[in-house]
Amino acid sequence: MENFPSARRIPLPGRGVTLSVHEAGQGPAVVLCHGFPELAYSWRHQIRALAAAGFRAIAPDQRGYGASDAPEAVDAYGMEHLTGDLAALLDTLGIERAVFVGHDWGGFVSWAMPVLHPQRCLGAIGVNTPYVPFPTTERLRKAFTEDERLYILWFQQPGVAESLLDRHPRLVFEKMMVRGKPVRASLVQAGRAGGEFNPFRHIETLKPLGAPLLSDAEIDVYEKAYASRGFRGGINWYRNVDRNAARFPEVSTKPISLPCLMITAEWDAALPPDMAKHMPTLCSDLEMHMIRECGHWTQQEKPEELNRLMIDWLQRRFAAAKG
């Protein structure tokens, strides 16, 4: 982890949690929001590159992950808490506004920031995750009639998924955090065709989903974190999808006028590029790019290309901005 800055634990006053945060650089602030099952470490290829390009890069282990606090209550992982943590983190760091970058579940957070905390946002970047509605269980069950067939639905029952995954943290990353390959069917298409999109529940017998992506040393970092903390905190984010949709319908429907960048990955079956096609109707200042021959783990599979796209856009739009 020689290129990844050491973390410091930052208490968030009034929020009851402390986040583990990695920082590098000076300049306009760029907050990097990871997804599931990930860590701030997933941004290791970006944080130094952003700092070298003249930005203050900030990558927290978000609530429930890594060395950050993980409250017990399921509803402590609703979108108001996830976005509120980031706003409070800016307060603690003395930053007025930042660009929020999100991948996977972190993308839902980064797109919610301009809606729920617009005064704290310079802009937003989606990596794979477009500005779309929360994936409610009702909508997902129209494609997957049995909860076990889709990981998001299987995750809904507290204790079930984590009881399996906590026993096999290394297998999760060896078998699932792999290089992309051409997509035969998206998540929804798989469900409608009677298939399954739940590799997590077969983790013991699952064949690797692609070619290796991570070194043994990189897998060690993820394994150590999840062996210590478990998967409960991250899975609890999924247990709030219906609550988020009911409480915050404006997220994904309210137009965004702040500068936005959307970067899709050609071979991401969970978040295919086609999901972002409607975004120009909602984001009035939008730039879009697709990274070819890239799967879901974009920051780690195609870091140079992702860094180039992000830094080019950030320098054009925010090089002179103050945090």
PEMO-V272964 format. One record per pair of residues at least 12 apart in sequence whose ideal C-beta (glycine too) atoms are under 10 Angstrom apart, sorted by the first residue. I is the first residue (numbers start at 1). J is the second residue. D is the distance in Angstrom with one decimal. If there is no record, write none. Layout:
BEGIN
I/J/D
I/J/D
END
This chain:
BEGIN
1/22/9.7
1/41/7.4
1/44/7.0
1/217/8.4
1/218/8.8
1/220/9.8
1/221/6.7
2/44/9.8
3/24/9.5
3/44/6.3
3/45/7.9
3/47/8.2
3/48/5.3
3/49/9.4
4/22/6.5
4/24/8.8
4/40/8.4
4/41/6.4
4/43/8.4
4/44/4.2
4/45/9.0
4/47/6.7
4/48/7.8
4/59/8.6
4/221/8.8
5/21/9.4
5/22/4.8
5/23/6.0
5/24/4.8
5/25/9.3
5/40/9.7
5/44/9.2
5/47/6.6
5/48/7.8
5/51/8.5
5/57/8.7
5/59/8.4
6/22/7.2
6/23/9.4
7/19/9.1
7/20/4.5
7/21/6.1
7/22/5.1
7/23/8.7
7/39/10.0
7/40/7.3
7/41/9.5
7/59/8.9
7/60/8.7
7/61/7.4
7/66/8.3
7/67/6.2
7/68/9.2
8/20/7.5
8/21/6.1
8/22/8.2
8/23/7.8
8/67/9.9
9/21/7.6
9/61/9.6
9/67/6.8
9/68/7.9
9/69/9.0
10/23/9.6
10/58/10.0
10/60/8.0
10/68/9.2
10/88/9.3
10/89/6.7
10/92/5.7
10/93/7.6
11/69/9.2
11/88/9.6
11/92/7.7
12/63/9.4
12/68/9.9
12/69/9.1
12/84/8.5
12/85/6.1
12/86/9.5
12/87/9.3
12/88/4.2
12/89/6.4
12/91/8.2
12/92/6.3
13/88/7.1
13/91/7.9
13/92/7.1
14/84/9.4
14/88/7.2
14/91/9.5
15/63/9.0
15/69/9.4
15/71/10.0
15/81/7.8
15/84/6.5
15/85/6.3
15/87/9.5
15/88/5.3
15/89/9.3
15/92/9.8
16/69/7.8
16/71/7.1
16/76/8.5
16/81/9.5
17/62/9.8
17/63/5.8
17/64/9.2
17/68/6.9
17/69/4.2
17/70/8.5
17/71/6.7
17/76/8.5
17/81/8.3
17/84/9.8
17/85/6.6
17/88/8.9
18/63/9.9
18/67/8.9
18/68/6.8
18/69/5.2
19/40/9.2
19/60/4.6
19/61/6.5
19/62/7.2
19/63/7.2
19/65/9.2
19/66/9.3
19/67/8.6
19/68/4.5
19/69/7.4
19/85/6.5
19/86/9.1
19/88/8.9
19/89/6.3
19/92/9.1
20/39/9.0
20/40/7.2
20/59/9.7
20/60/6.7
20/61/4.4
20/62/9.4
20/65/8.5
20/66/5.7
20/67/3.6
20/68/4.8
20/69/8.9
20/225/9.9
21/40/7.5
21/58/6.4
21/59/7.1
21/60/4.6
21/61/7.6
21/67/9.4
21/68/8.4
21/89/7.0
21/92/9.2
21/93/8.3
22/39/9.6
22/40/5.2
22/41/8.1
22/43/7.9
22/44/8.6
22/47/6.3
22/57/8.2
22/58/7.5
22/59/4.6
22/60/7.5
22/61/8.4
23/47/8.0
23/51/8.6
23/56/7.0
23/57/6.9
23/58/5.3
23/59/7.6
23/60/9.4
23/93/8.1
24/46/9.9
24/47/5.1
24/48/5.8
24/49/9.5
24/50/7.5
24/51/3.9
24/52/8.7
24/55/9.0
24/56/7.8
24/57/5.2
24/58/8.5
24/59/8.6
25/47/8.0
25/48/8.1
25/49/9.6
25/50/6.3
25/51/2.7
25/52/7.3
25/53/8.1
25/54/7.3
25/55/5.5
25/56/4.9
25/57/5.3
25/58/9.1
26/51/7.8
26/54/7.8
26/55/8.2
26/56/5.6
26/57/10.0
26/323/9.3
27/50/8.9
27/51/8.3
27/53/8.4
27/54/4.6
27/55/4.7
27/56/5.3
27/57/9.2
27/314/9.5
27/318/8.6
27/319/7.9
27/320/9.6
27/321/8.3
27/322/8.7
27/323/7.6
28/50/9.8
28/54/7.8
28/55/5.5
28/56/6.7
28/95/9.3
28/97/8.5
28/98/7.5
28/99/6.9
28/122/6.6
28/123/9.5
28/314/7.5
28/315/9.7
28/317/9.3
28/318/4.7
28/319/7.4
28/320/8.3
28/321/4.3
28/322/6.9
28/323/5.6
29/55/7.3
29/56/4.7
29/57/8.1
29/58/6.1
29/89/9.9
29/90/7.3
29/93/7.7
29/94/10.0
29/95/4.8
29/96/8.7
29/97/7.4
29/98/3.7
29/99/7.1
29/100/9.4
29/120/9.8
29/122/7.9
29/318/9.5
29/321/8.9
29/322/9.3
29/323/4.1
30/43/9.9
30/46/8.7
30/47/9.0
30/50/5.5
30/51/9.3
30/53/9.5
30/55/4.9
30/56/6.8
30/57/5.2
30/58/6.9
30/59/9.2
30/98/6.4
30/99/4.9
30/100/8.1
30/101/6.2
30/122/8.8
30/123/9.3
30/125/8.3
30/310/8.2
30/311/9.7
30/314/6.7
30/318/8.5
30/323/9.4
31/56/9.3
31/57/8.3
31/58/4.9
31/59/7.7
31/60/7.6
31/86/6.1
31/89/7.5
31/90/7.8
31/93/9.7
31/95/8.8
31/98/4.8
31/99/7.2
31/100/5.1
31/101/6.8
31/102/8.9
31/106/9.6
31/109/9.5
31/110/7.9
31/113/8.5
31/120/9.5
31/121/9.7
32/46/6.3
32/47/6.8
32/50/8.1
32/57/6.5
32/58/6.8
32/59/4.2
32/60/8.1
32/99/9.7
32/100/8.5
32/101/5.1
32/102/8.0
32/103/8.3
32/106/7.8
32/110/9.0
32/125/9.3
32/127/9.3
32/299/8.5
32/310/9.9
33/58/9.8
33/59/8.4
33/60/7.8
33/62/6.6
33/82/8.5
33/83/9.8
33/86/7.4
33/100/6.4
33/101/6.5
33/102/4.0
33/103/7.2
33/104/9.1
33/105/8.2
33/106/3.2
33/107/7.4
33/108/8.9
33/109/4.9
33/110/5.1
33/111/9.9
33/113/8.7
33/125/9.7
33/127/9.3
33/129/9.6
34/59/7.4
34/60/8.3
34/61/7.7
34/62/6.5
34/65/7.3
34/66/9.0
34/101/9.8
34/102/8.1
34/103/6.4
34/104/7.4
34/105/8.0
34/106/5.0
34/107/9.9
34/109/9.5
34/234/9.5
34/299/8.5
35/62/9.2
35/65/9.8
35/102/7.5
35/103/5.0
35/104/2.2
35/105/4.2
35/106/4.8
35/107/6.9
35/108/8.7
35/109/9.1
35/127/8.9
35/128/8.3
35/129/7.5
35/234/8.6
35/237/9.1
35/270/10.0
35/271/9.7
35/296/8.9
35/297/9.3
35/299/9.7
36/62/9.8
36/64/9.5
36/65/8.4
36/103/10.0
36/104/6.1
36/105/5.0
36/106/8.7
36/151/9.7
36/155/9.3
36/231/8.4
36/233/9.6
36/234/4.5
36/235/7.6
36/237/6.6
36/238/7.6
37/65/8.5
37/104/9.2
37/105/9.6
37/165/7.9
37/169/8.7
37/172/6.1
37/173/7.8
37/176/8.1
37/177/8.2
37/200/8.8
37/222/7.7
37/225/9.5
37/226/6.9
37/231/6.2
37/234/5.6
37/235/8.6
38/61/9.2
38/62/9.2
38/65/7.5
38/66/9.0
38/103/7.7
38/104/6.9
38/105/8.5
38/106/7.9
38/173/9.6
38/177/8.4
38/222/7.9
38/225/9.6
38/234/8.1
38/297/8.4
38/299/8.9
38/300/9.3
39/59/8.9
39/60/9.6
39/61/5.6
39/62/8.9
39/65/5.9
39/66/4.6
39/67/8.7
39/68/9.4
39/221/7.4
39/222/6.7
39/225/5.7
39/226/8.7
39/229/9.8
39/234/9.6
40/58/9.1
40/59/4.0
40/60/5.7
40/61/4.9
40/62/8.0
40/65/7.9
40/66/6.6
40/67/9.0
40/68/8.8
40/106/10.0
40/225/9.9
41/59/8.2
41/61/8.3
41/65/10.0
41/66/7.7
41/218/8.1
41/221/5.4
41/222/7.2
41/225/7.8
41/300/9.5
42/59/8.4
42/103/7.2
42/104/8.9
42/106/8.9
42/177/9.0
42/218/9.9
42/221/9.8
42/222/8.8
42/297/7.6
42/298/9.7
42/299/5.6
42/300/6.4
43/57/7.8
43/58/9.6
43/59/4.5
43/60/9.9
43/101/8.3
43/103/8.3
43/106/9.4
43/127/9.8
43/299/5.9
43/300/9.1
43/303/9.4
44/59/8.4
44/218/8.4
44/221/8.8
44/299/8.3
44/300/8.1
44/303/8.6
45/299/6.1
45/300/6.7
45/301/9.9
45/302/9.5
45/303/3.5
45/304/8.0
45/306/7.9
45/307/6.9
46/59/7.9
46/101/8.1
46/103/9.9
46/127/9.4
46/299/5.9
46/300/9.7
46/303/6.8
46/306/7.0
46/307/5.9
46/310/7.2
46/311/9.1
47/59/5.4
48/307/9.6
49/303/7.9
49/304/8.6
49/306/9.3
49/307/4.5
49/308/9.0
49/310/8.5
49/311/6.7
50/99/9.8
50/101/9.0
50/307/7.7
50/310/7.4
50/311/6.8
50/314/7.6
52/307/9.7
52/311/8.9
53/307/8.3
53/310/8.9
53/311/4.6
53/312/9.2
53/314/7.2
53/315/6.5
53/319/8.7
54/311/8.9
54/314/8.6
54/315/7.2
54/318/9.4
54/319/6.3
54/320/9.9
55/98/9.7
55/99/8.2
55/310/9.5
55/311/8.0
55/314/6.3
55/315/8.6
55/318/7.9
55/319/8.7
55/321/9.6
55/323/9.3
56/93/8.7
56/95/7.7
56/98/8.3
56/323/6.3
57/101/9.2
58/86/9.2
58/89/7.4
58/90/8.7
58/93/7.2
58/95/8.2
58/98/7.3
58/100/9.9
58/101/9.9
58/323/9.8
59/101/9.3
60/85/7.8
60/86/7.7
60/89/6.5
60/106/9.9
61/225/8.1
61/229/9.3
61/233/9.6
62/77/9.5
62/82/6.7
62/85/7.0
62/86/8.3
62/89/9.9
62/102/10.0
62/105/8.5
62/106/7.0
62/109/7.5
62/233/8.7
62/234/8.6
62/237/8.6
63/76/7.5
63/77/6.5
63/81/6.4
63/82/6.2
63/84/9.5
63/85/5.5
63/86/9.7
63/233/6.9
63/234/9.5
63/236/9.0
63/237/8.5
64/76/8.4
64/77/6.1
64/81/9.8
64/82/9.1
64/229/8.2
64/230/9.7
64/231/9.3
64/232/7.3
64/233/2.2
64/234/5.6
64/235/8.5
64/236/6.0
64/237/6.9
65/225/7.7
65/226/9.1
65/229/7.3
65/231/9.6
65/233/5.8
65/234/5.8
65/237/9.4
66/221/9.5
66/222/9.4
66/224/9.7
66/225/4.9
66/226/8.7
66/228/8.7
66/229/6.7
66/233/9.0
66/234/9.6
67/225/7.5
67/228/8.6
67/229/8.0
68/85/8.8
68/229/8.9
68/233/8.2
69/85/9.8
69/233/8.7
70/229/6.5
70/230/8.3
70/232/6.8
70/233/3.8
70/234/8.9
70/236/8.2
71/233/8.0
71/236/8.5
72/232/8.8
72/233/9.7
72/236/9.3
73/236/8.5
74/156/9.9
74/158/6.5
74/232/9.4
74/235/9.4
74/236/5.2
74/237/9.7
74/238/9.9
74/239/5.0
74/240/7.1
74/243/9.0
75/236/8.7
75/239/8.4
75/240/6.8
75/243/6.8
76/233/9.3
76/236/7.5
76/240/9.1
77/232/9.8
77/233/7.2
77/234/8.7
77/235/9.0
77/236/4.2
77/237/5.0
77/238/8.7
77/239/7.1
77/240/5.3
77/243/9.4
77/244/9.6
78/236/9.4
78/237/8.9
78/239/9.5
78/240/4.6
78/241/9.8
78/243/5.5
78/244/6.1
78/247/7.1
78/248/8.7
79/108/7.4
79/109/7.3
79/112/5.5
79/113/10.0
79/115/9.7
79/116/7.3
79/134/8.0
79/237/9.0
79/240/7.0
79/241/9.5
79/243/8.3
79/244/4.5
79/245/9.4
79/247/7.4
79/248/5.7
79/251/7.0
80/112/9.1
80/116/7.3
80/240/9.6
80/243/9.6
80/244/8.6
80/247/7.2
80/248/7.6
81/237/9.9
81/240/8.8
82/105/8.7
82/106/9.0
82/108/8.3
82/109/5.0
82/112/7.7
82/113/9.5
82/116/9.7
82/237/7.3
82/240/8.8
82/244/9.2
83/100/9.1
83/108/9.6
83/109/6.1
83/110/9.2
83/111/10.0
83/112/5.2
83/113/5.7
83/115/8.8
83/116/5.0
83/117/5.9
83/120/9.0
83/248/9.3
83/251/9.2
84/116/8.3
84/117/8.0
85/109/9.0
86/98/8.2
86/100/7.0
86/109/7.0
86/110/8.7
86/112/9.5
86/113/6.5
86/116/9.9
86/117/7.6
86/120/7.7
86/121/9.9
87/113/7.9
87/116/8.4
87/117/4.8
87/119/8.9
87/120/5.2
87/121/9.6
88/120/9.9
89/120/9.9
90/117/8.9
90/120/5.7
90/121/9.9
90/323/8.2
91/120/8.9
93/323/8.4
94/323/8.2
95/120/8.4
95/322/9.5
95/323/4.3
96/119/8.4
96/120/7.4
96/122/9.2
96/322/7.7
96/323/6.1
97/117/9.5
97/118/9.5
97/119/7.4
97/120/5.5
97/121/6.0
97/122/4.8
97/123/9.1
97/258/9.8
97/318/9.8
97/321/7.8
97/322/8.5
97/323/6.5
98/113/8.6
98/120/6.8
98/121/7.0
98/122/6.1
98/123/8.8
98/124/9.9
98/318/9.7
98/321/9.6
98/323/6.3
99/113/9.6
99/121/7.5
99/122/4.8
99/123/4.6
99/124/7.0
99/125/6.5
99/258/9.2
99/259/8.2
99/260/9.9
99/261/8.8
99/310/9.1
99/313/9.3
99/314/6.6
99/317/8.4
99/318/6.4
99/321/8.6
99/323/9.6
100/112/8.9
100/113/4.6
100/114/7.8
100/117/9.1
100/120/8.5
100/121/6.3
100/122/8.5
100/123/7.8
100/124/5.3
100/125/7.3
100/126/9.6
100/258/9.9
101/123/9.3
101/124/7.7
101/125/4.2
101/126/8.1
101/127/6.5
101/261/8.6
101/263/9.4
101/299/9.4
101/306/9.8
101/310/7.1
101/314/9.3
102/124/7.8
102/125/7.3
102/126/6.3
102/127/6.7
102/128/9.1
102/129/6.1
103/125/9.3
103/126/8.1
103/127/4.1
103/128/5.8
103/129/6.5
103/263/9.3
103/265/9.7
103/271/9.2
103/296/8.8
103/297/8.4
103/298/6.6
103/299/6.1
103/300/9.8
103/306/9.3
104/127/8.1
104/128/6.5
104/129/6.0
104/268/9.5
104/270/8.0
104/271/7.4
104/296/7.2
104/297/8.8
104/298/9.3
104/299/9.9
105/129/7.7
105/234/7.7
105/237/5.5
105/238/8.0
106/126/9.5
106/127/8.2
106/128/9.8
106/129/7.4
106/237/9.7
107/124/9.2
107/125/8.8
107/126/4.9
107/127/6.5
107/128/6.6
107/129/2.3
107/130/7.5
107/131/8.6
107/132/9.2
107/262/9.5
107/271/7.9
108/126/9.3
108/129/6.3
108/130/9.9
108/131/9.2
108/132/8.5
108/133/9.7
108/134/6.9
108/135/9.0
108/237/8.6
108/241/9.1
108/244/8.0
108/251/8.0
108/252/8.7
109/124/10.0
109/129/9.2
109/237/9.1
109/251/10.0
110/123/9.8
110/124/5.3
110/125/6.8
110/126/6.6
110/127/8.6
110/129/7.8
110/131/9.4
110/260/9.9
111/124/6.0
111/125/9.5
111/126/6.2
111/129/7.2
111/130/7.9
111/131/4.6
111/132/8.2
111/251/7.0
111/252/7.3
111/256/7.9
111/260/8.5
111/262/9.6
111/279/9.8
111/282/9.9
111/283/9.4
112/124/9.3
112/131/9.4
112/134/9.4
112/244/8.5
112/248/7.0
112/250/9.4
112/251/4.8
112/252/8.6
113/251/9.6
113/256/9.9
113/258/9.4
114/131/9.2
114/251/9.4
114/254/8.7
114/255/10.0
114/256/5.0
114/257/8.5
114/258/5.1
114/259/9.8
114/260/8.0
114/283/9.3
115/131/9.3
115/248/7.5
115/250/5.7
115/251/4.9
115/252/8.3
115/253/9.0
115/254/5.3
115/255/9.6
115/256/7.1
116/248/6.9
116/250/8.4
116/251/6.9
116/254/9.7
118/254/9.7
118/256/8.7
118/257/9.1
118/258/7.3
121/256/9.0
121/258/5.7
121/259/9.5
122/258/7.1
122/259/7.4
122/314/9.4
122/317/8.2
122/318/5.8
122/321/5.8
122/322/9.6
122/323/8.2
123/256/9.3
123/258/5.2
123/259/3.9
123/260/6.4
123/261/7.3
123/285/8.3
123/313/8.6
123/314/8.2
123/317/6.4
123/318/6.8
123/321/9.1
124/256/7.1
124/258/6.5
124/259/7.9
124/260/5.2
124/261/7.6
124/262/9.0
124/283/8.5
124/286/9.8
125/259/9.3
125/260/7.4
125/261/4.5
125/262/7.7
125/263/7.0
125/287/9.6
125/306/9.8
125/309/9.1
125/310/6.3
125/313/7.6
125/314/8.2
126/260/7.6
126/261/7.3
126/262/4.8
126/263/6.8
126/264/8.4
126/271/9.2
126/276/7.5
126/279/8.4
126/283/9.6
126/286/9.9
126/288/9.4
127/261/9.1
127/262/8.7
127/263/5.3
127/264/8.7
127/265/8.1
127/271/9.3
127/291/9.2
127/298/5.5
127/299/6.7
127/306/6.8
127/309/9.4
127/310/8.3
128/262/9.3
128/263/7.3
128/264/6.4
128/265/5.3
128/268/5.3
128/270/8.0
128/271/4.5
128/272/9.2
128/273/8.9
128/275/9.1
128/276/9.2
128/291/9.1
128/294/8.9
128/295/9.3
128/296/6.4
128/297/8.9
128/298/5.7
128/299/9.3
128/306/10.0
129/262/8.9
129/263/9.8
129/264/9.3
129/268/9.5
129/270/9.4
129/271/5.7
129/275/8.5
129/276/8.9
130/252/9.1
130/262/6.0
130/263/9.9
130/264/7.4
130/271/7.2
130/272/9.7
130/273/8.6
130/274/9.4
130/275/5.0
130/276/3.7
130/277/8.5
130/278/8.2
130/279/5.7
130/282/9.7
130/283/9.6
130/288/9.3
131/251/8.6
131/252/6.0
131/253/9.5
131/254/9.7
131/255/9.9
131/256/7.0
131/260/7.6
131/262/7.6
131/275/9.6
131/276/7.8
131/278/8.5
131/279/5.5
131/282/6.0
131/283/6.4
131/286/9.0
132/251/9.7
132/252/5.5
132/271/8.9
132/275/5.9
132/276/7.9
132/278/8.0
132/279/8.4
132/282/9.5
133/241/9.8
133/244/9.5
133/245/6.6
133/249/8.3
133/251/7.9
133/252/4.3
133/253/7.4
134/240/8.6
134/241/5.1
134/242/7.9
134/243/9.0
134/244/4.7
134/245/4.3
134/246/9.2
134/247/9.8
134/248/7.9
134/249/9.1
134/251/7.3
134/252/7.1
135/150/9.6
135/152/6.1
135/153/9.7
135/187/9.1
135/188/9.8
135/238/8.7
135/241/5.6
135/242/9.6
135/244/9.6
135/245/8.5
136/152/9.7
136/241/5.8
136/242/5.4
136/243/9.8
136/244/8.7
136/245/4.9
136/246/8.6
137/150/9.4
137/152/7.6
137/153/6.1
137/155/10.0
137/156/6.4
137/238/9.5
137/239/9.8
137/241/6.6
137/242/5.7
137/245/9.4
138/241/10.0
138/242/7.5
138/245/9.0
139/188/9.3
139/241/9.5
139/242/9.9
139/245/8.9
140/152/6.0
140/153/5.9
140/156/9.9
140/187/8.9
140/188/8.4
140/191/7.7
140/197/9.8
140/241/8.6
141/153/6.8
141/191/9.2
142/188/9.1
142/191/8.4
142/192/8.6
143/187/8.0
143/188/5.1
143/189/8.4
143/190/8.1
143/191/3.3
143/192/5.2
143/193/9.3
143/195/9.9
143/197/9.1
144/187/8.9
144/188/8.8
144/190/8.5
144/191/4.1
144/192/8.7
144/194/9.5
144/195/9.0
144/196/8.1
144/197/7.4
144/198/8.7
145/191/8.2
145/192/10.0
145/194/8.9
146/191/9.7
146/196/8.8
146/198/9.8
147/160/9.6
147/198/9.0
148/160/9.6
148/196/7.9
148/198/6.5
148/201/6.5
149/190/8.6
149/191/6.8
149/194/8.7
149/195/7.5
149/196/4.5
149/197/6.9
149/198/6.0
149/201/9.5
150/187/7.6
150/188/9.7
150/190/8.7
150/191/6.3
150/195/9.8
150/196/7.5
150/197/5.3
150/198/5.7
151/187/9.3
151/196/9.2
151/197/6.6
151/198/4.3
151/199/7.3
151/200/5.1
151/201/7.4
151/235/9.5
151/238/8.3
151/270/9.3
152/187/8.8
152/197/8.6
152/198/8.7
152/235/9.9
152/238/5.6
152/239/9.8
152/241/7.2
152/270/9.6
153/191/9.8
153/197/9.7
153/198/8.3
153/238/9.0
153/241/9.9
154/197/9.9
154/198/5.5
154/200/7.2
154/201/6.0
154/235/9.7
154/238/9.3
155/198/9.2
155/200/8.1
155/201/9.9
155/231/9.4
155/234/9.4
155/235/5.1
155/236/8.8
155/237/9.0
155/238/4.3
155/239/6.7
155/241/9.3
156/235/9.2
156/238/7.1
156/239/5.9
156/241/8.5
156/242/8.8
157/239/8.8
158/232/8.3
158/235/8.5
158/236/8.1
158/239/7.0
159/232/8.4
159/235/9.6
160/201/8.8
160/235/9.2
161/198/9.5
161/200/6.3
161/201/7.4
161/231/6.9
161/232/8.8
161/234/9.9
161/235/5.5
161/238/8.8
161/239/10.0
162/230/5.8
162/231/4.7
162/232/4.6
162/233/9.2
162/234/9.1
162/235/5.8
162/236/9.2
163/230/9.6
163/231/9.5
163/232/9.6
164/200/7.4
164/201/6.6
164/202/9.6
164/203/6.9
164/204/8.2
164/231/9.0
165/200/6.3
165/201/9.0
165/203/6.8
165/226/7.9
165/230/7.9
165/231/4.5
165/232/9.3
165/234/9.6
165/235/8.1
166/226/7.6
166/227/8.2
166/229/9.2
166/230/4.5
166/231/5.9
166/232/7.8
167/203/9.0
167/204/8.6
167/227/9.8
167/230/9.9
168/200/9.7
168/203/5.3
168/204/6.4
168/223/9.8
168/226/9.5
168/227/9.9
169/203/9.7
169/219/9.5
169/222/7.2
169/223/5.0
169/224/8.5
169/225/8.2
169/226/3.8
169/227/5.0
169/228/9.1
169/229/9.4
169/230/8.2
169/231/7.7
170/216/9.8
170/219/6.3
170/220/8.5
170/222/8.0
170/223/4.4
170/224/9.6
170/226/8.5
170/227/8.0
171/203/5.0
171/204/6.9
171/205/9.9
171/206/7.8
171/208/9.7
171/219/10.0
171/223/9.2
172/199/9.2
172/200/7.4
172/203/6.1
172/206/9.6
172/219/9.6
172/222/7.8
172/223/8.6
172/226/7.2
172/231/8.0
173/213/9.1
173/214/6.5
173/218/8.3
173/219/5.0
173/220/9.4
173/221/9.2
173/222/4.6
173/223/6.6
173/226/8.2
174/203/9.5
174/206/9.7
174/208/6.8
174/212/8.0
174/213/9.8
174/214/8.0
174/216/9.3
174/219/6.2
174/222/9.6
174/223/8.9
175/199/7.3
175/200/9.8
175/202/9.3
175/203/6.5
175/204/9.6
175/205/9.9
175/206/5.1
175/207/7.4
175/208/4.8
175/209/6.4
175/210/9.3
176/199/6.1
176/200/7.8
176/203/7.8
176/206/7.9
176/208/8.0
176/209/5.8
176/210/8.8
176/213/9.7
176/296/9.0
176/297/9.0
177/208/9.7
177/209/9.0
177/210/9.2
177/212/9.2
177/213/5.8
177/214/5.9
177/218/8.8
177/219/7.9
177/222/7.4
177/295/9.7
177/296/8.6
177/297/5.6
177/300/7.4
177/301/9.4
178/208/5.7
178/209/5.3
178/210/3.5
178/211/6.1
178/212/6.3
178/213/5.0
178/214/8.2
178/295/7.4
178/296/9.2
178/297/7.7
178/301/8.8
179/208/9.8
179/209/9.2
179/210/4.7
179/211/4.4
179/212/7.2
179/213/4.9
179/214/9.8
179/267/8.9
179/293/9.2
179/294/8.6
179/295/6.0
179/296/9.9
179/297/8.0
179/300/9.3
179/301/5.7
179/302/9.7
180/209/9.3
180/210/6.3
180/211/9.0
180/213/8.9
180/265/6.8
180/266/7.7
180/267/3.7
180/268/6.9
180/269/8.7
180/291/9.6
180/293/6.9
180/294/5.4
180/295/2.0
180/296/6.7
180/297/7.8
180/298/8.7
180/301/6.3
180/302/8.9
181/209/8.2
181/210/5.1
181/211/7.7
181/267/6.1
181/269/9.5
181/293/8.8
181/295/6.9
182/266/8.5
182/267/6.0
182/269/9.8
182/293/8.3
182/295/9.7
183/265/9.8
183/266/8.0
183/267/5.3
183/268/7.4
183/269/4.6
183/270/9.6
183/272/6.6
183/273/9.9
183/295/8.5
184/269/8.0
185/197/8.9
185/269/7.0
185/272/9.6
186/268/8.8
186/269/5.5
186/270/7.7
186/271/8.7
186/272/4.7
186/273/10.0
186/274/7.6
186/275/8.3
187/268/9.7
187/269/6.1
187/270/5.2
187/271/8.3
187/272/8.1
187/275/9.7
188/269/9.8
188/270/9.9
188/272/9.1
188/275/9.4
189/269/8.7
189/272/9.0
190/269/7.7
197/269/7.8
197/270/7.7
200/231/9.0
200/235/9.4
209/269/9.6
209/295/8.7
209/296/9.5
210/267/9.0
210/295/6.5
210/296/9.6
210/297/9.5
210/301/9.4
211/295/9.8
213/295/8.4
213/297/6.2
213/300/6.1
213/301/5.9
214/297/8.8
214/300/7.1
214/301/9.9
218/300/8.1
252/278/9.9
252/282/7.9
253/282/7.6
254/282/7.8
255/281/8.3
255/282/5.2
255/283/7.3
255/284/6.5
256/279/9.2
256/282/6.4
256/283/4.9
256/284/7.3
256/285/8.1
256/286/8.3
257/283/8.1
257/284/5.1
257/285/6.3
258/283/8.4
258/284/9.0
258/285/6.7
258/286/10.0
258/317/9.9
259/283/8.9
259/284/9.6
259/285/4.8
259/286/8.2
259/287/8.0
259/313/8.1
259/314/9.5
259/316/9.3
259/317/5.0
259/318/7.8
260/279/7.7
260/280/9.9
260/282/9.1
260/283/4.4
260/284/8.6
260/285/6.2
260/286/4.7
260/287/7.3
260/288/8.9
260/313/9.6
260/317/9.9
261/283/9.5
261/285/9.7
261/286/7.6
261/287/5.1
261/288/7.7
261/289/7.7
261/309/7.5
261/310/7.1
261/312/9.5
261/313/4.8
261/314/8.3
261/317/8.4
262/275/10.0
262/276/5.3
262/279/5.8
262/280/9.4
262/283/7.7
262/286/6.5
262/287/7.4
262/288/4.6
262/289/7.5
262/290/9.2
263/276/9.3
263/287/9.2
263/288/7.7
263/289/5.3
263/290/7.5
263/291/6.4
263/294/9.5
263/298/7.2
263/302/9.7
263/305/9.0
263/306/6.5
263/309/5.7
263/310/7.4
263/313/9.1
264/276/5.6
264/277/9.7
264/279/10.0
264/288/7.4
264/289/7.4
264/290/4.6
264/291/7.1
264/294/8.8
264/298/8.8
265/290/7.3
265/291/5.2
265/292/8.7
265/293/8.8
265/294/4.1
265/295/6.3
265/296/6.7
265/297/8.7
265/298/4.9
265/301/8.0
265/302/7.7
265/305/10.0
265/306/9.1
266/290/5.9
266/291/6.7
266/292/5.0
266/293/6.0
266/294/5.9
266/295/8.6
267/291/9.2
267/292/8.6
267/293/6.3
267/294/6.0
267/295/4.7
267/296/8.1
267/298/10.0
267/301/9.3
268/291/9.4
268/294/7.4
268/295/5.9
268/296/4.7
268/297/9.0
268/298/7.7
269/295/8.1
269/296/7.5
270/295/9.4
270/296/5.8
271/296/7.0
271/298/9.7
273/288/9.0
273/289/9.9
273/290/5.3
273/291/9.4
276/288/6.7
276/290/8.9
285/317/8.9
287/309/9.0
287/312/9.6
287/313/6.1
287/316/9.1
287/317/8.9
289/305/9.0
289/306/9.5
289/308/9.7
289/309/5.3
289/310/9.7
289/312/9.6
289/313/8.7
290/309/9.9
291/305/5.3
291/306/6.7
291/308/9.9
291/309/7.6
292/305/8.7
294/306/8.5
END
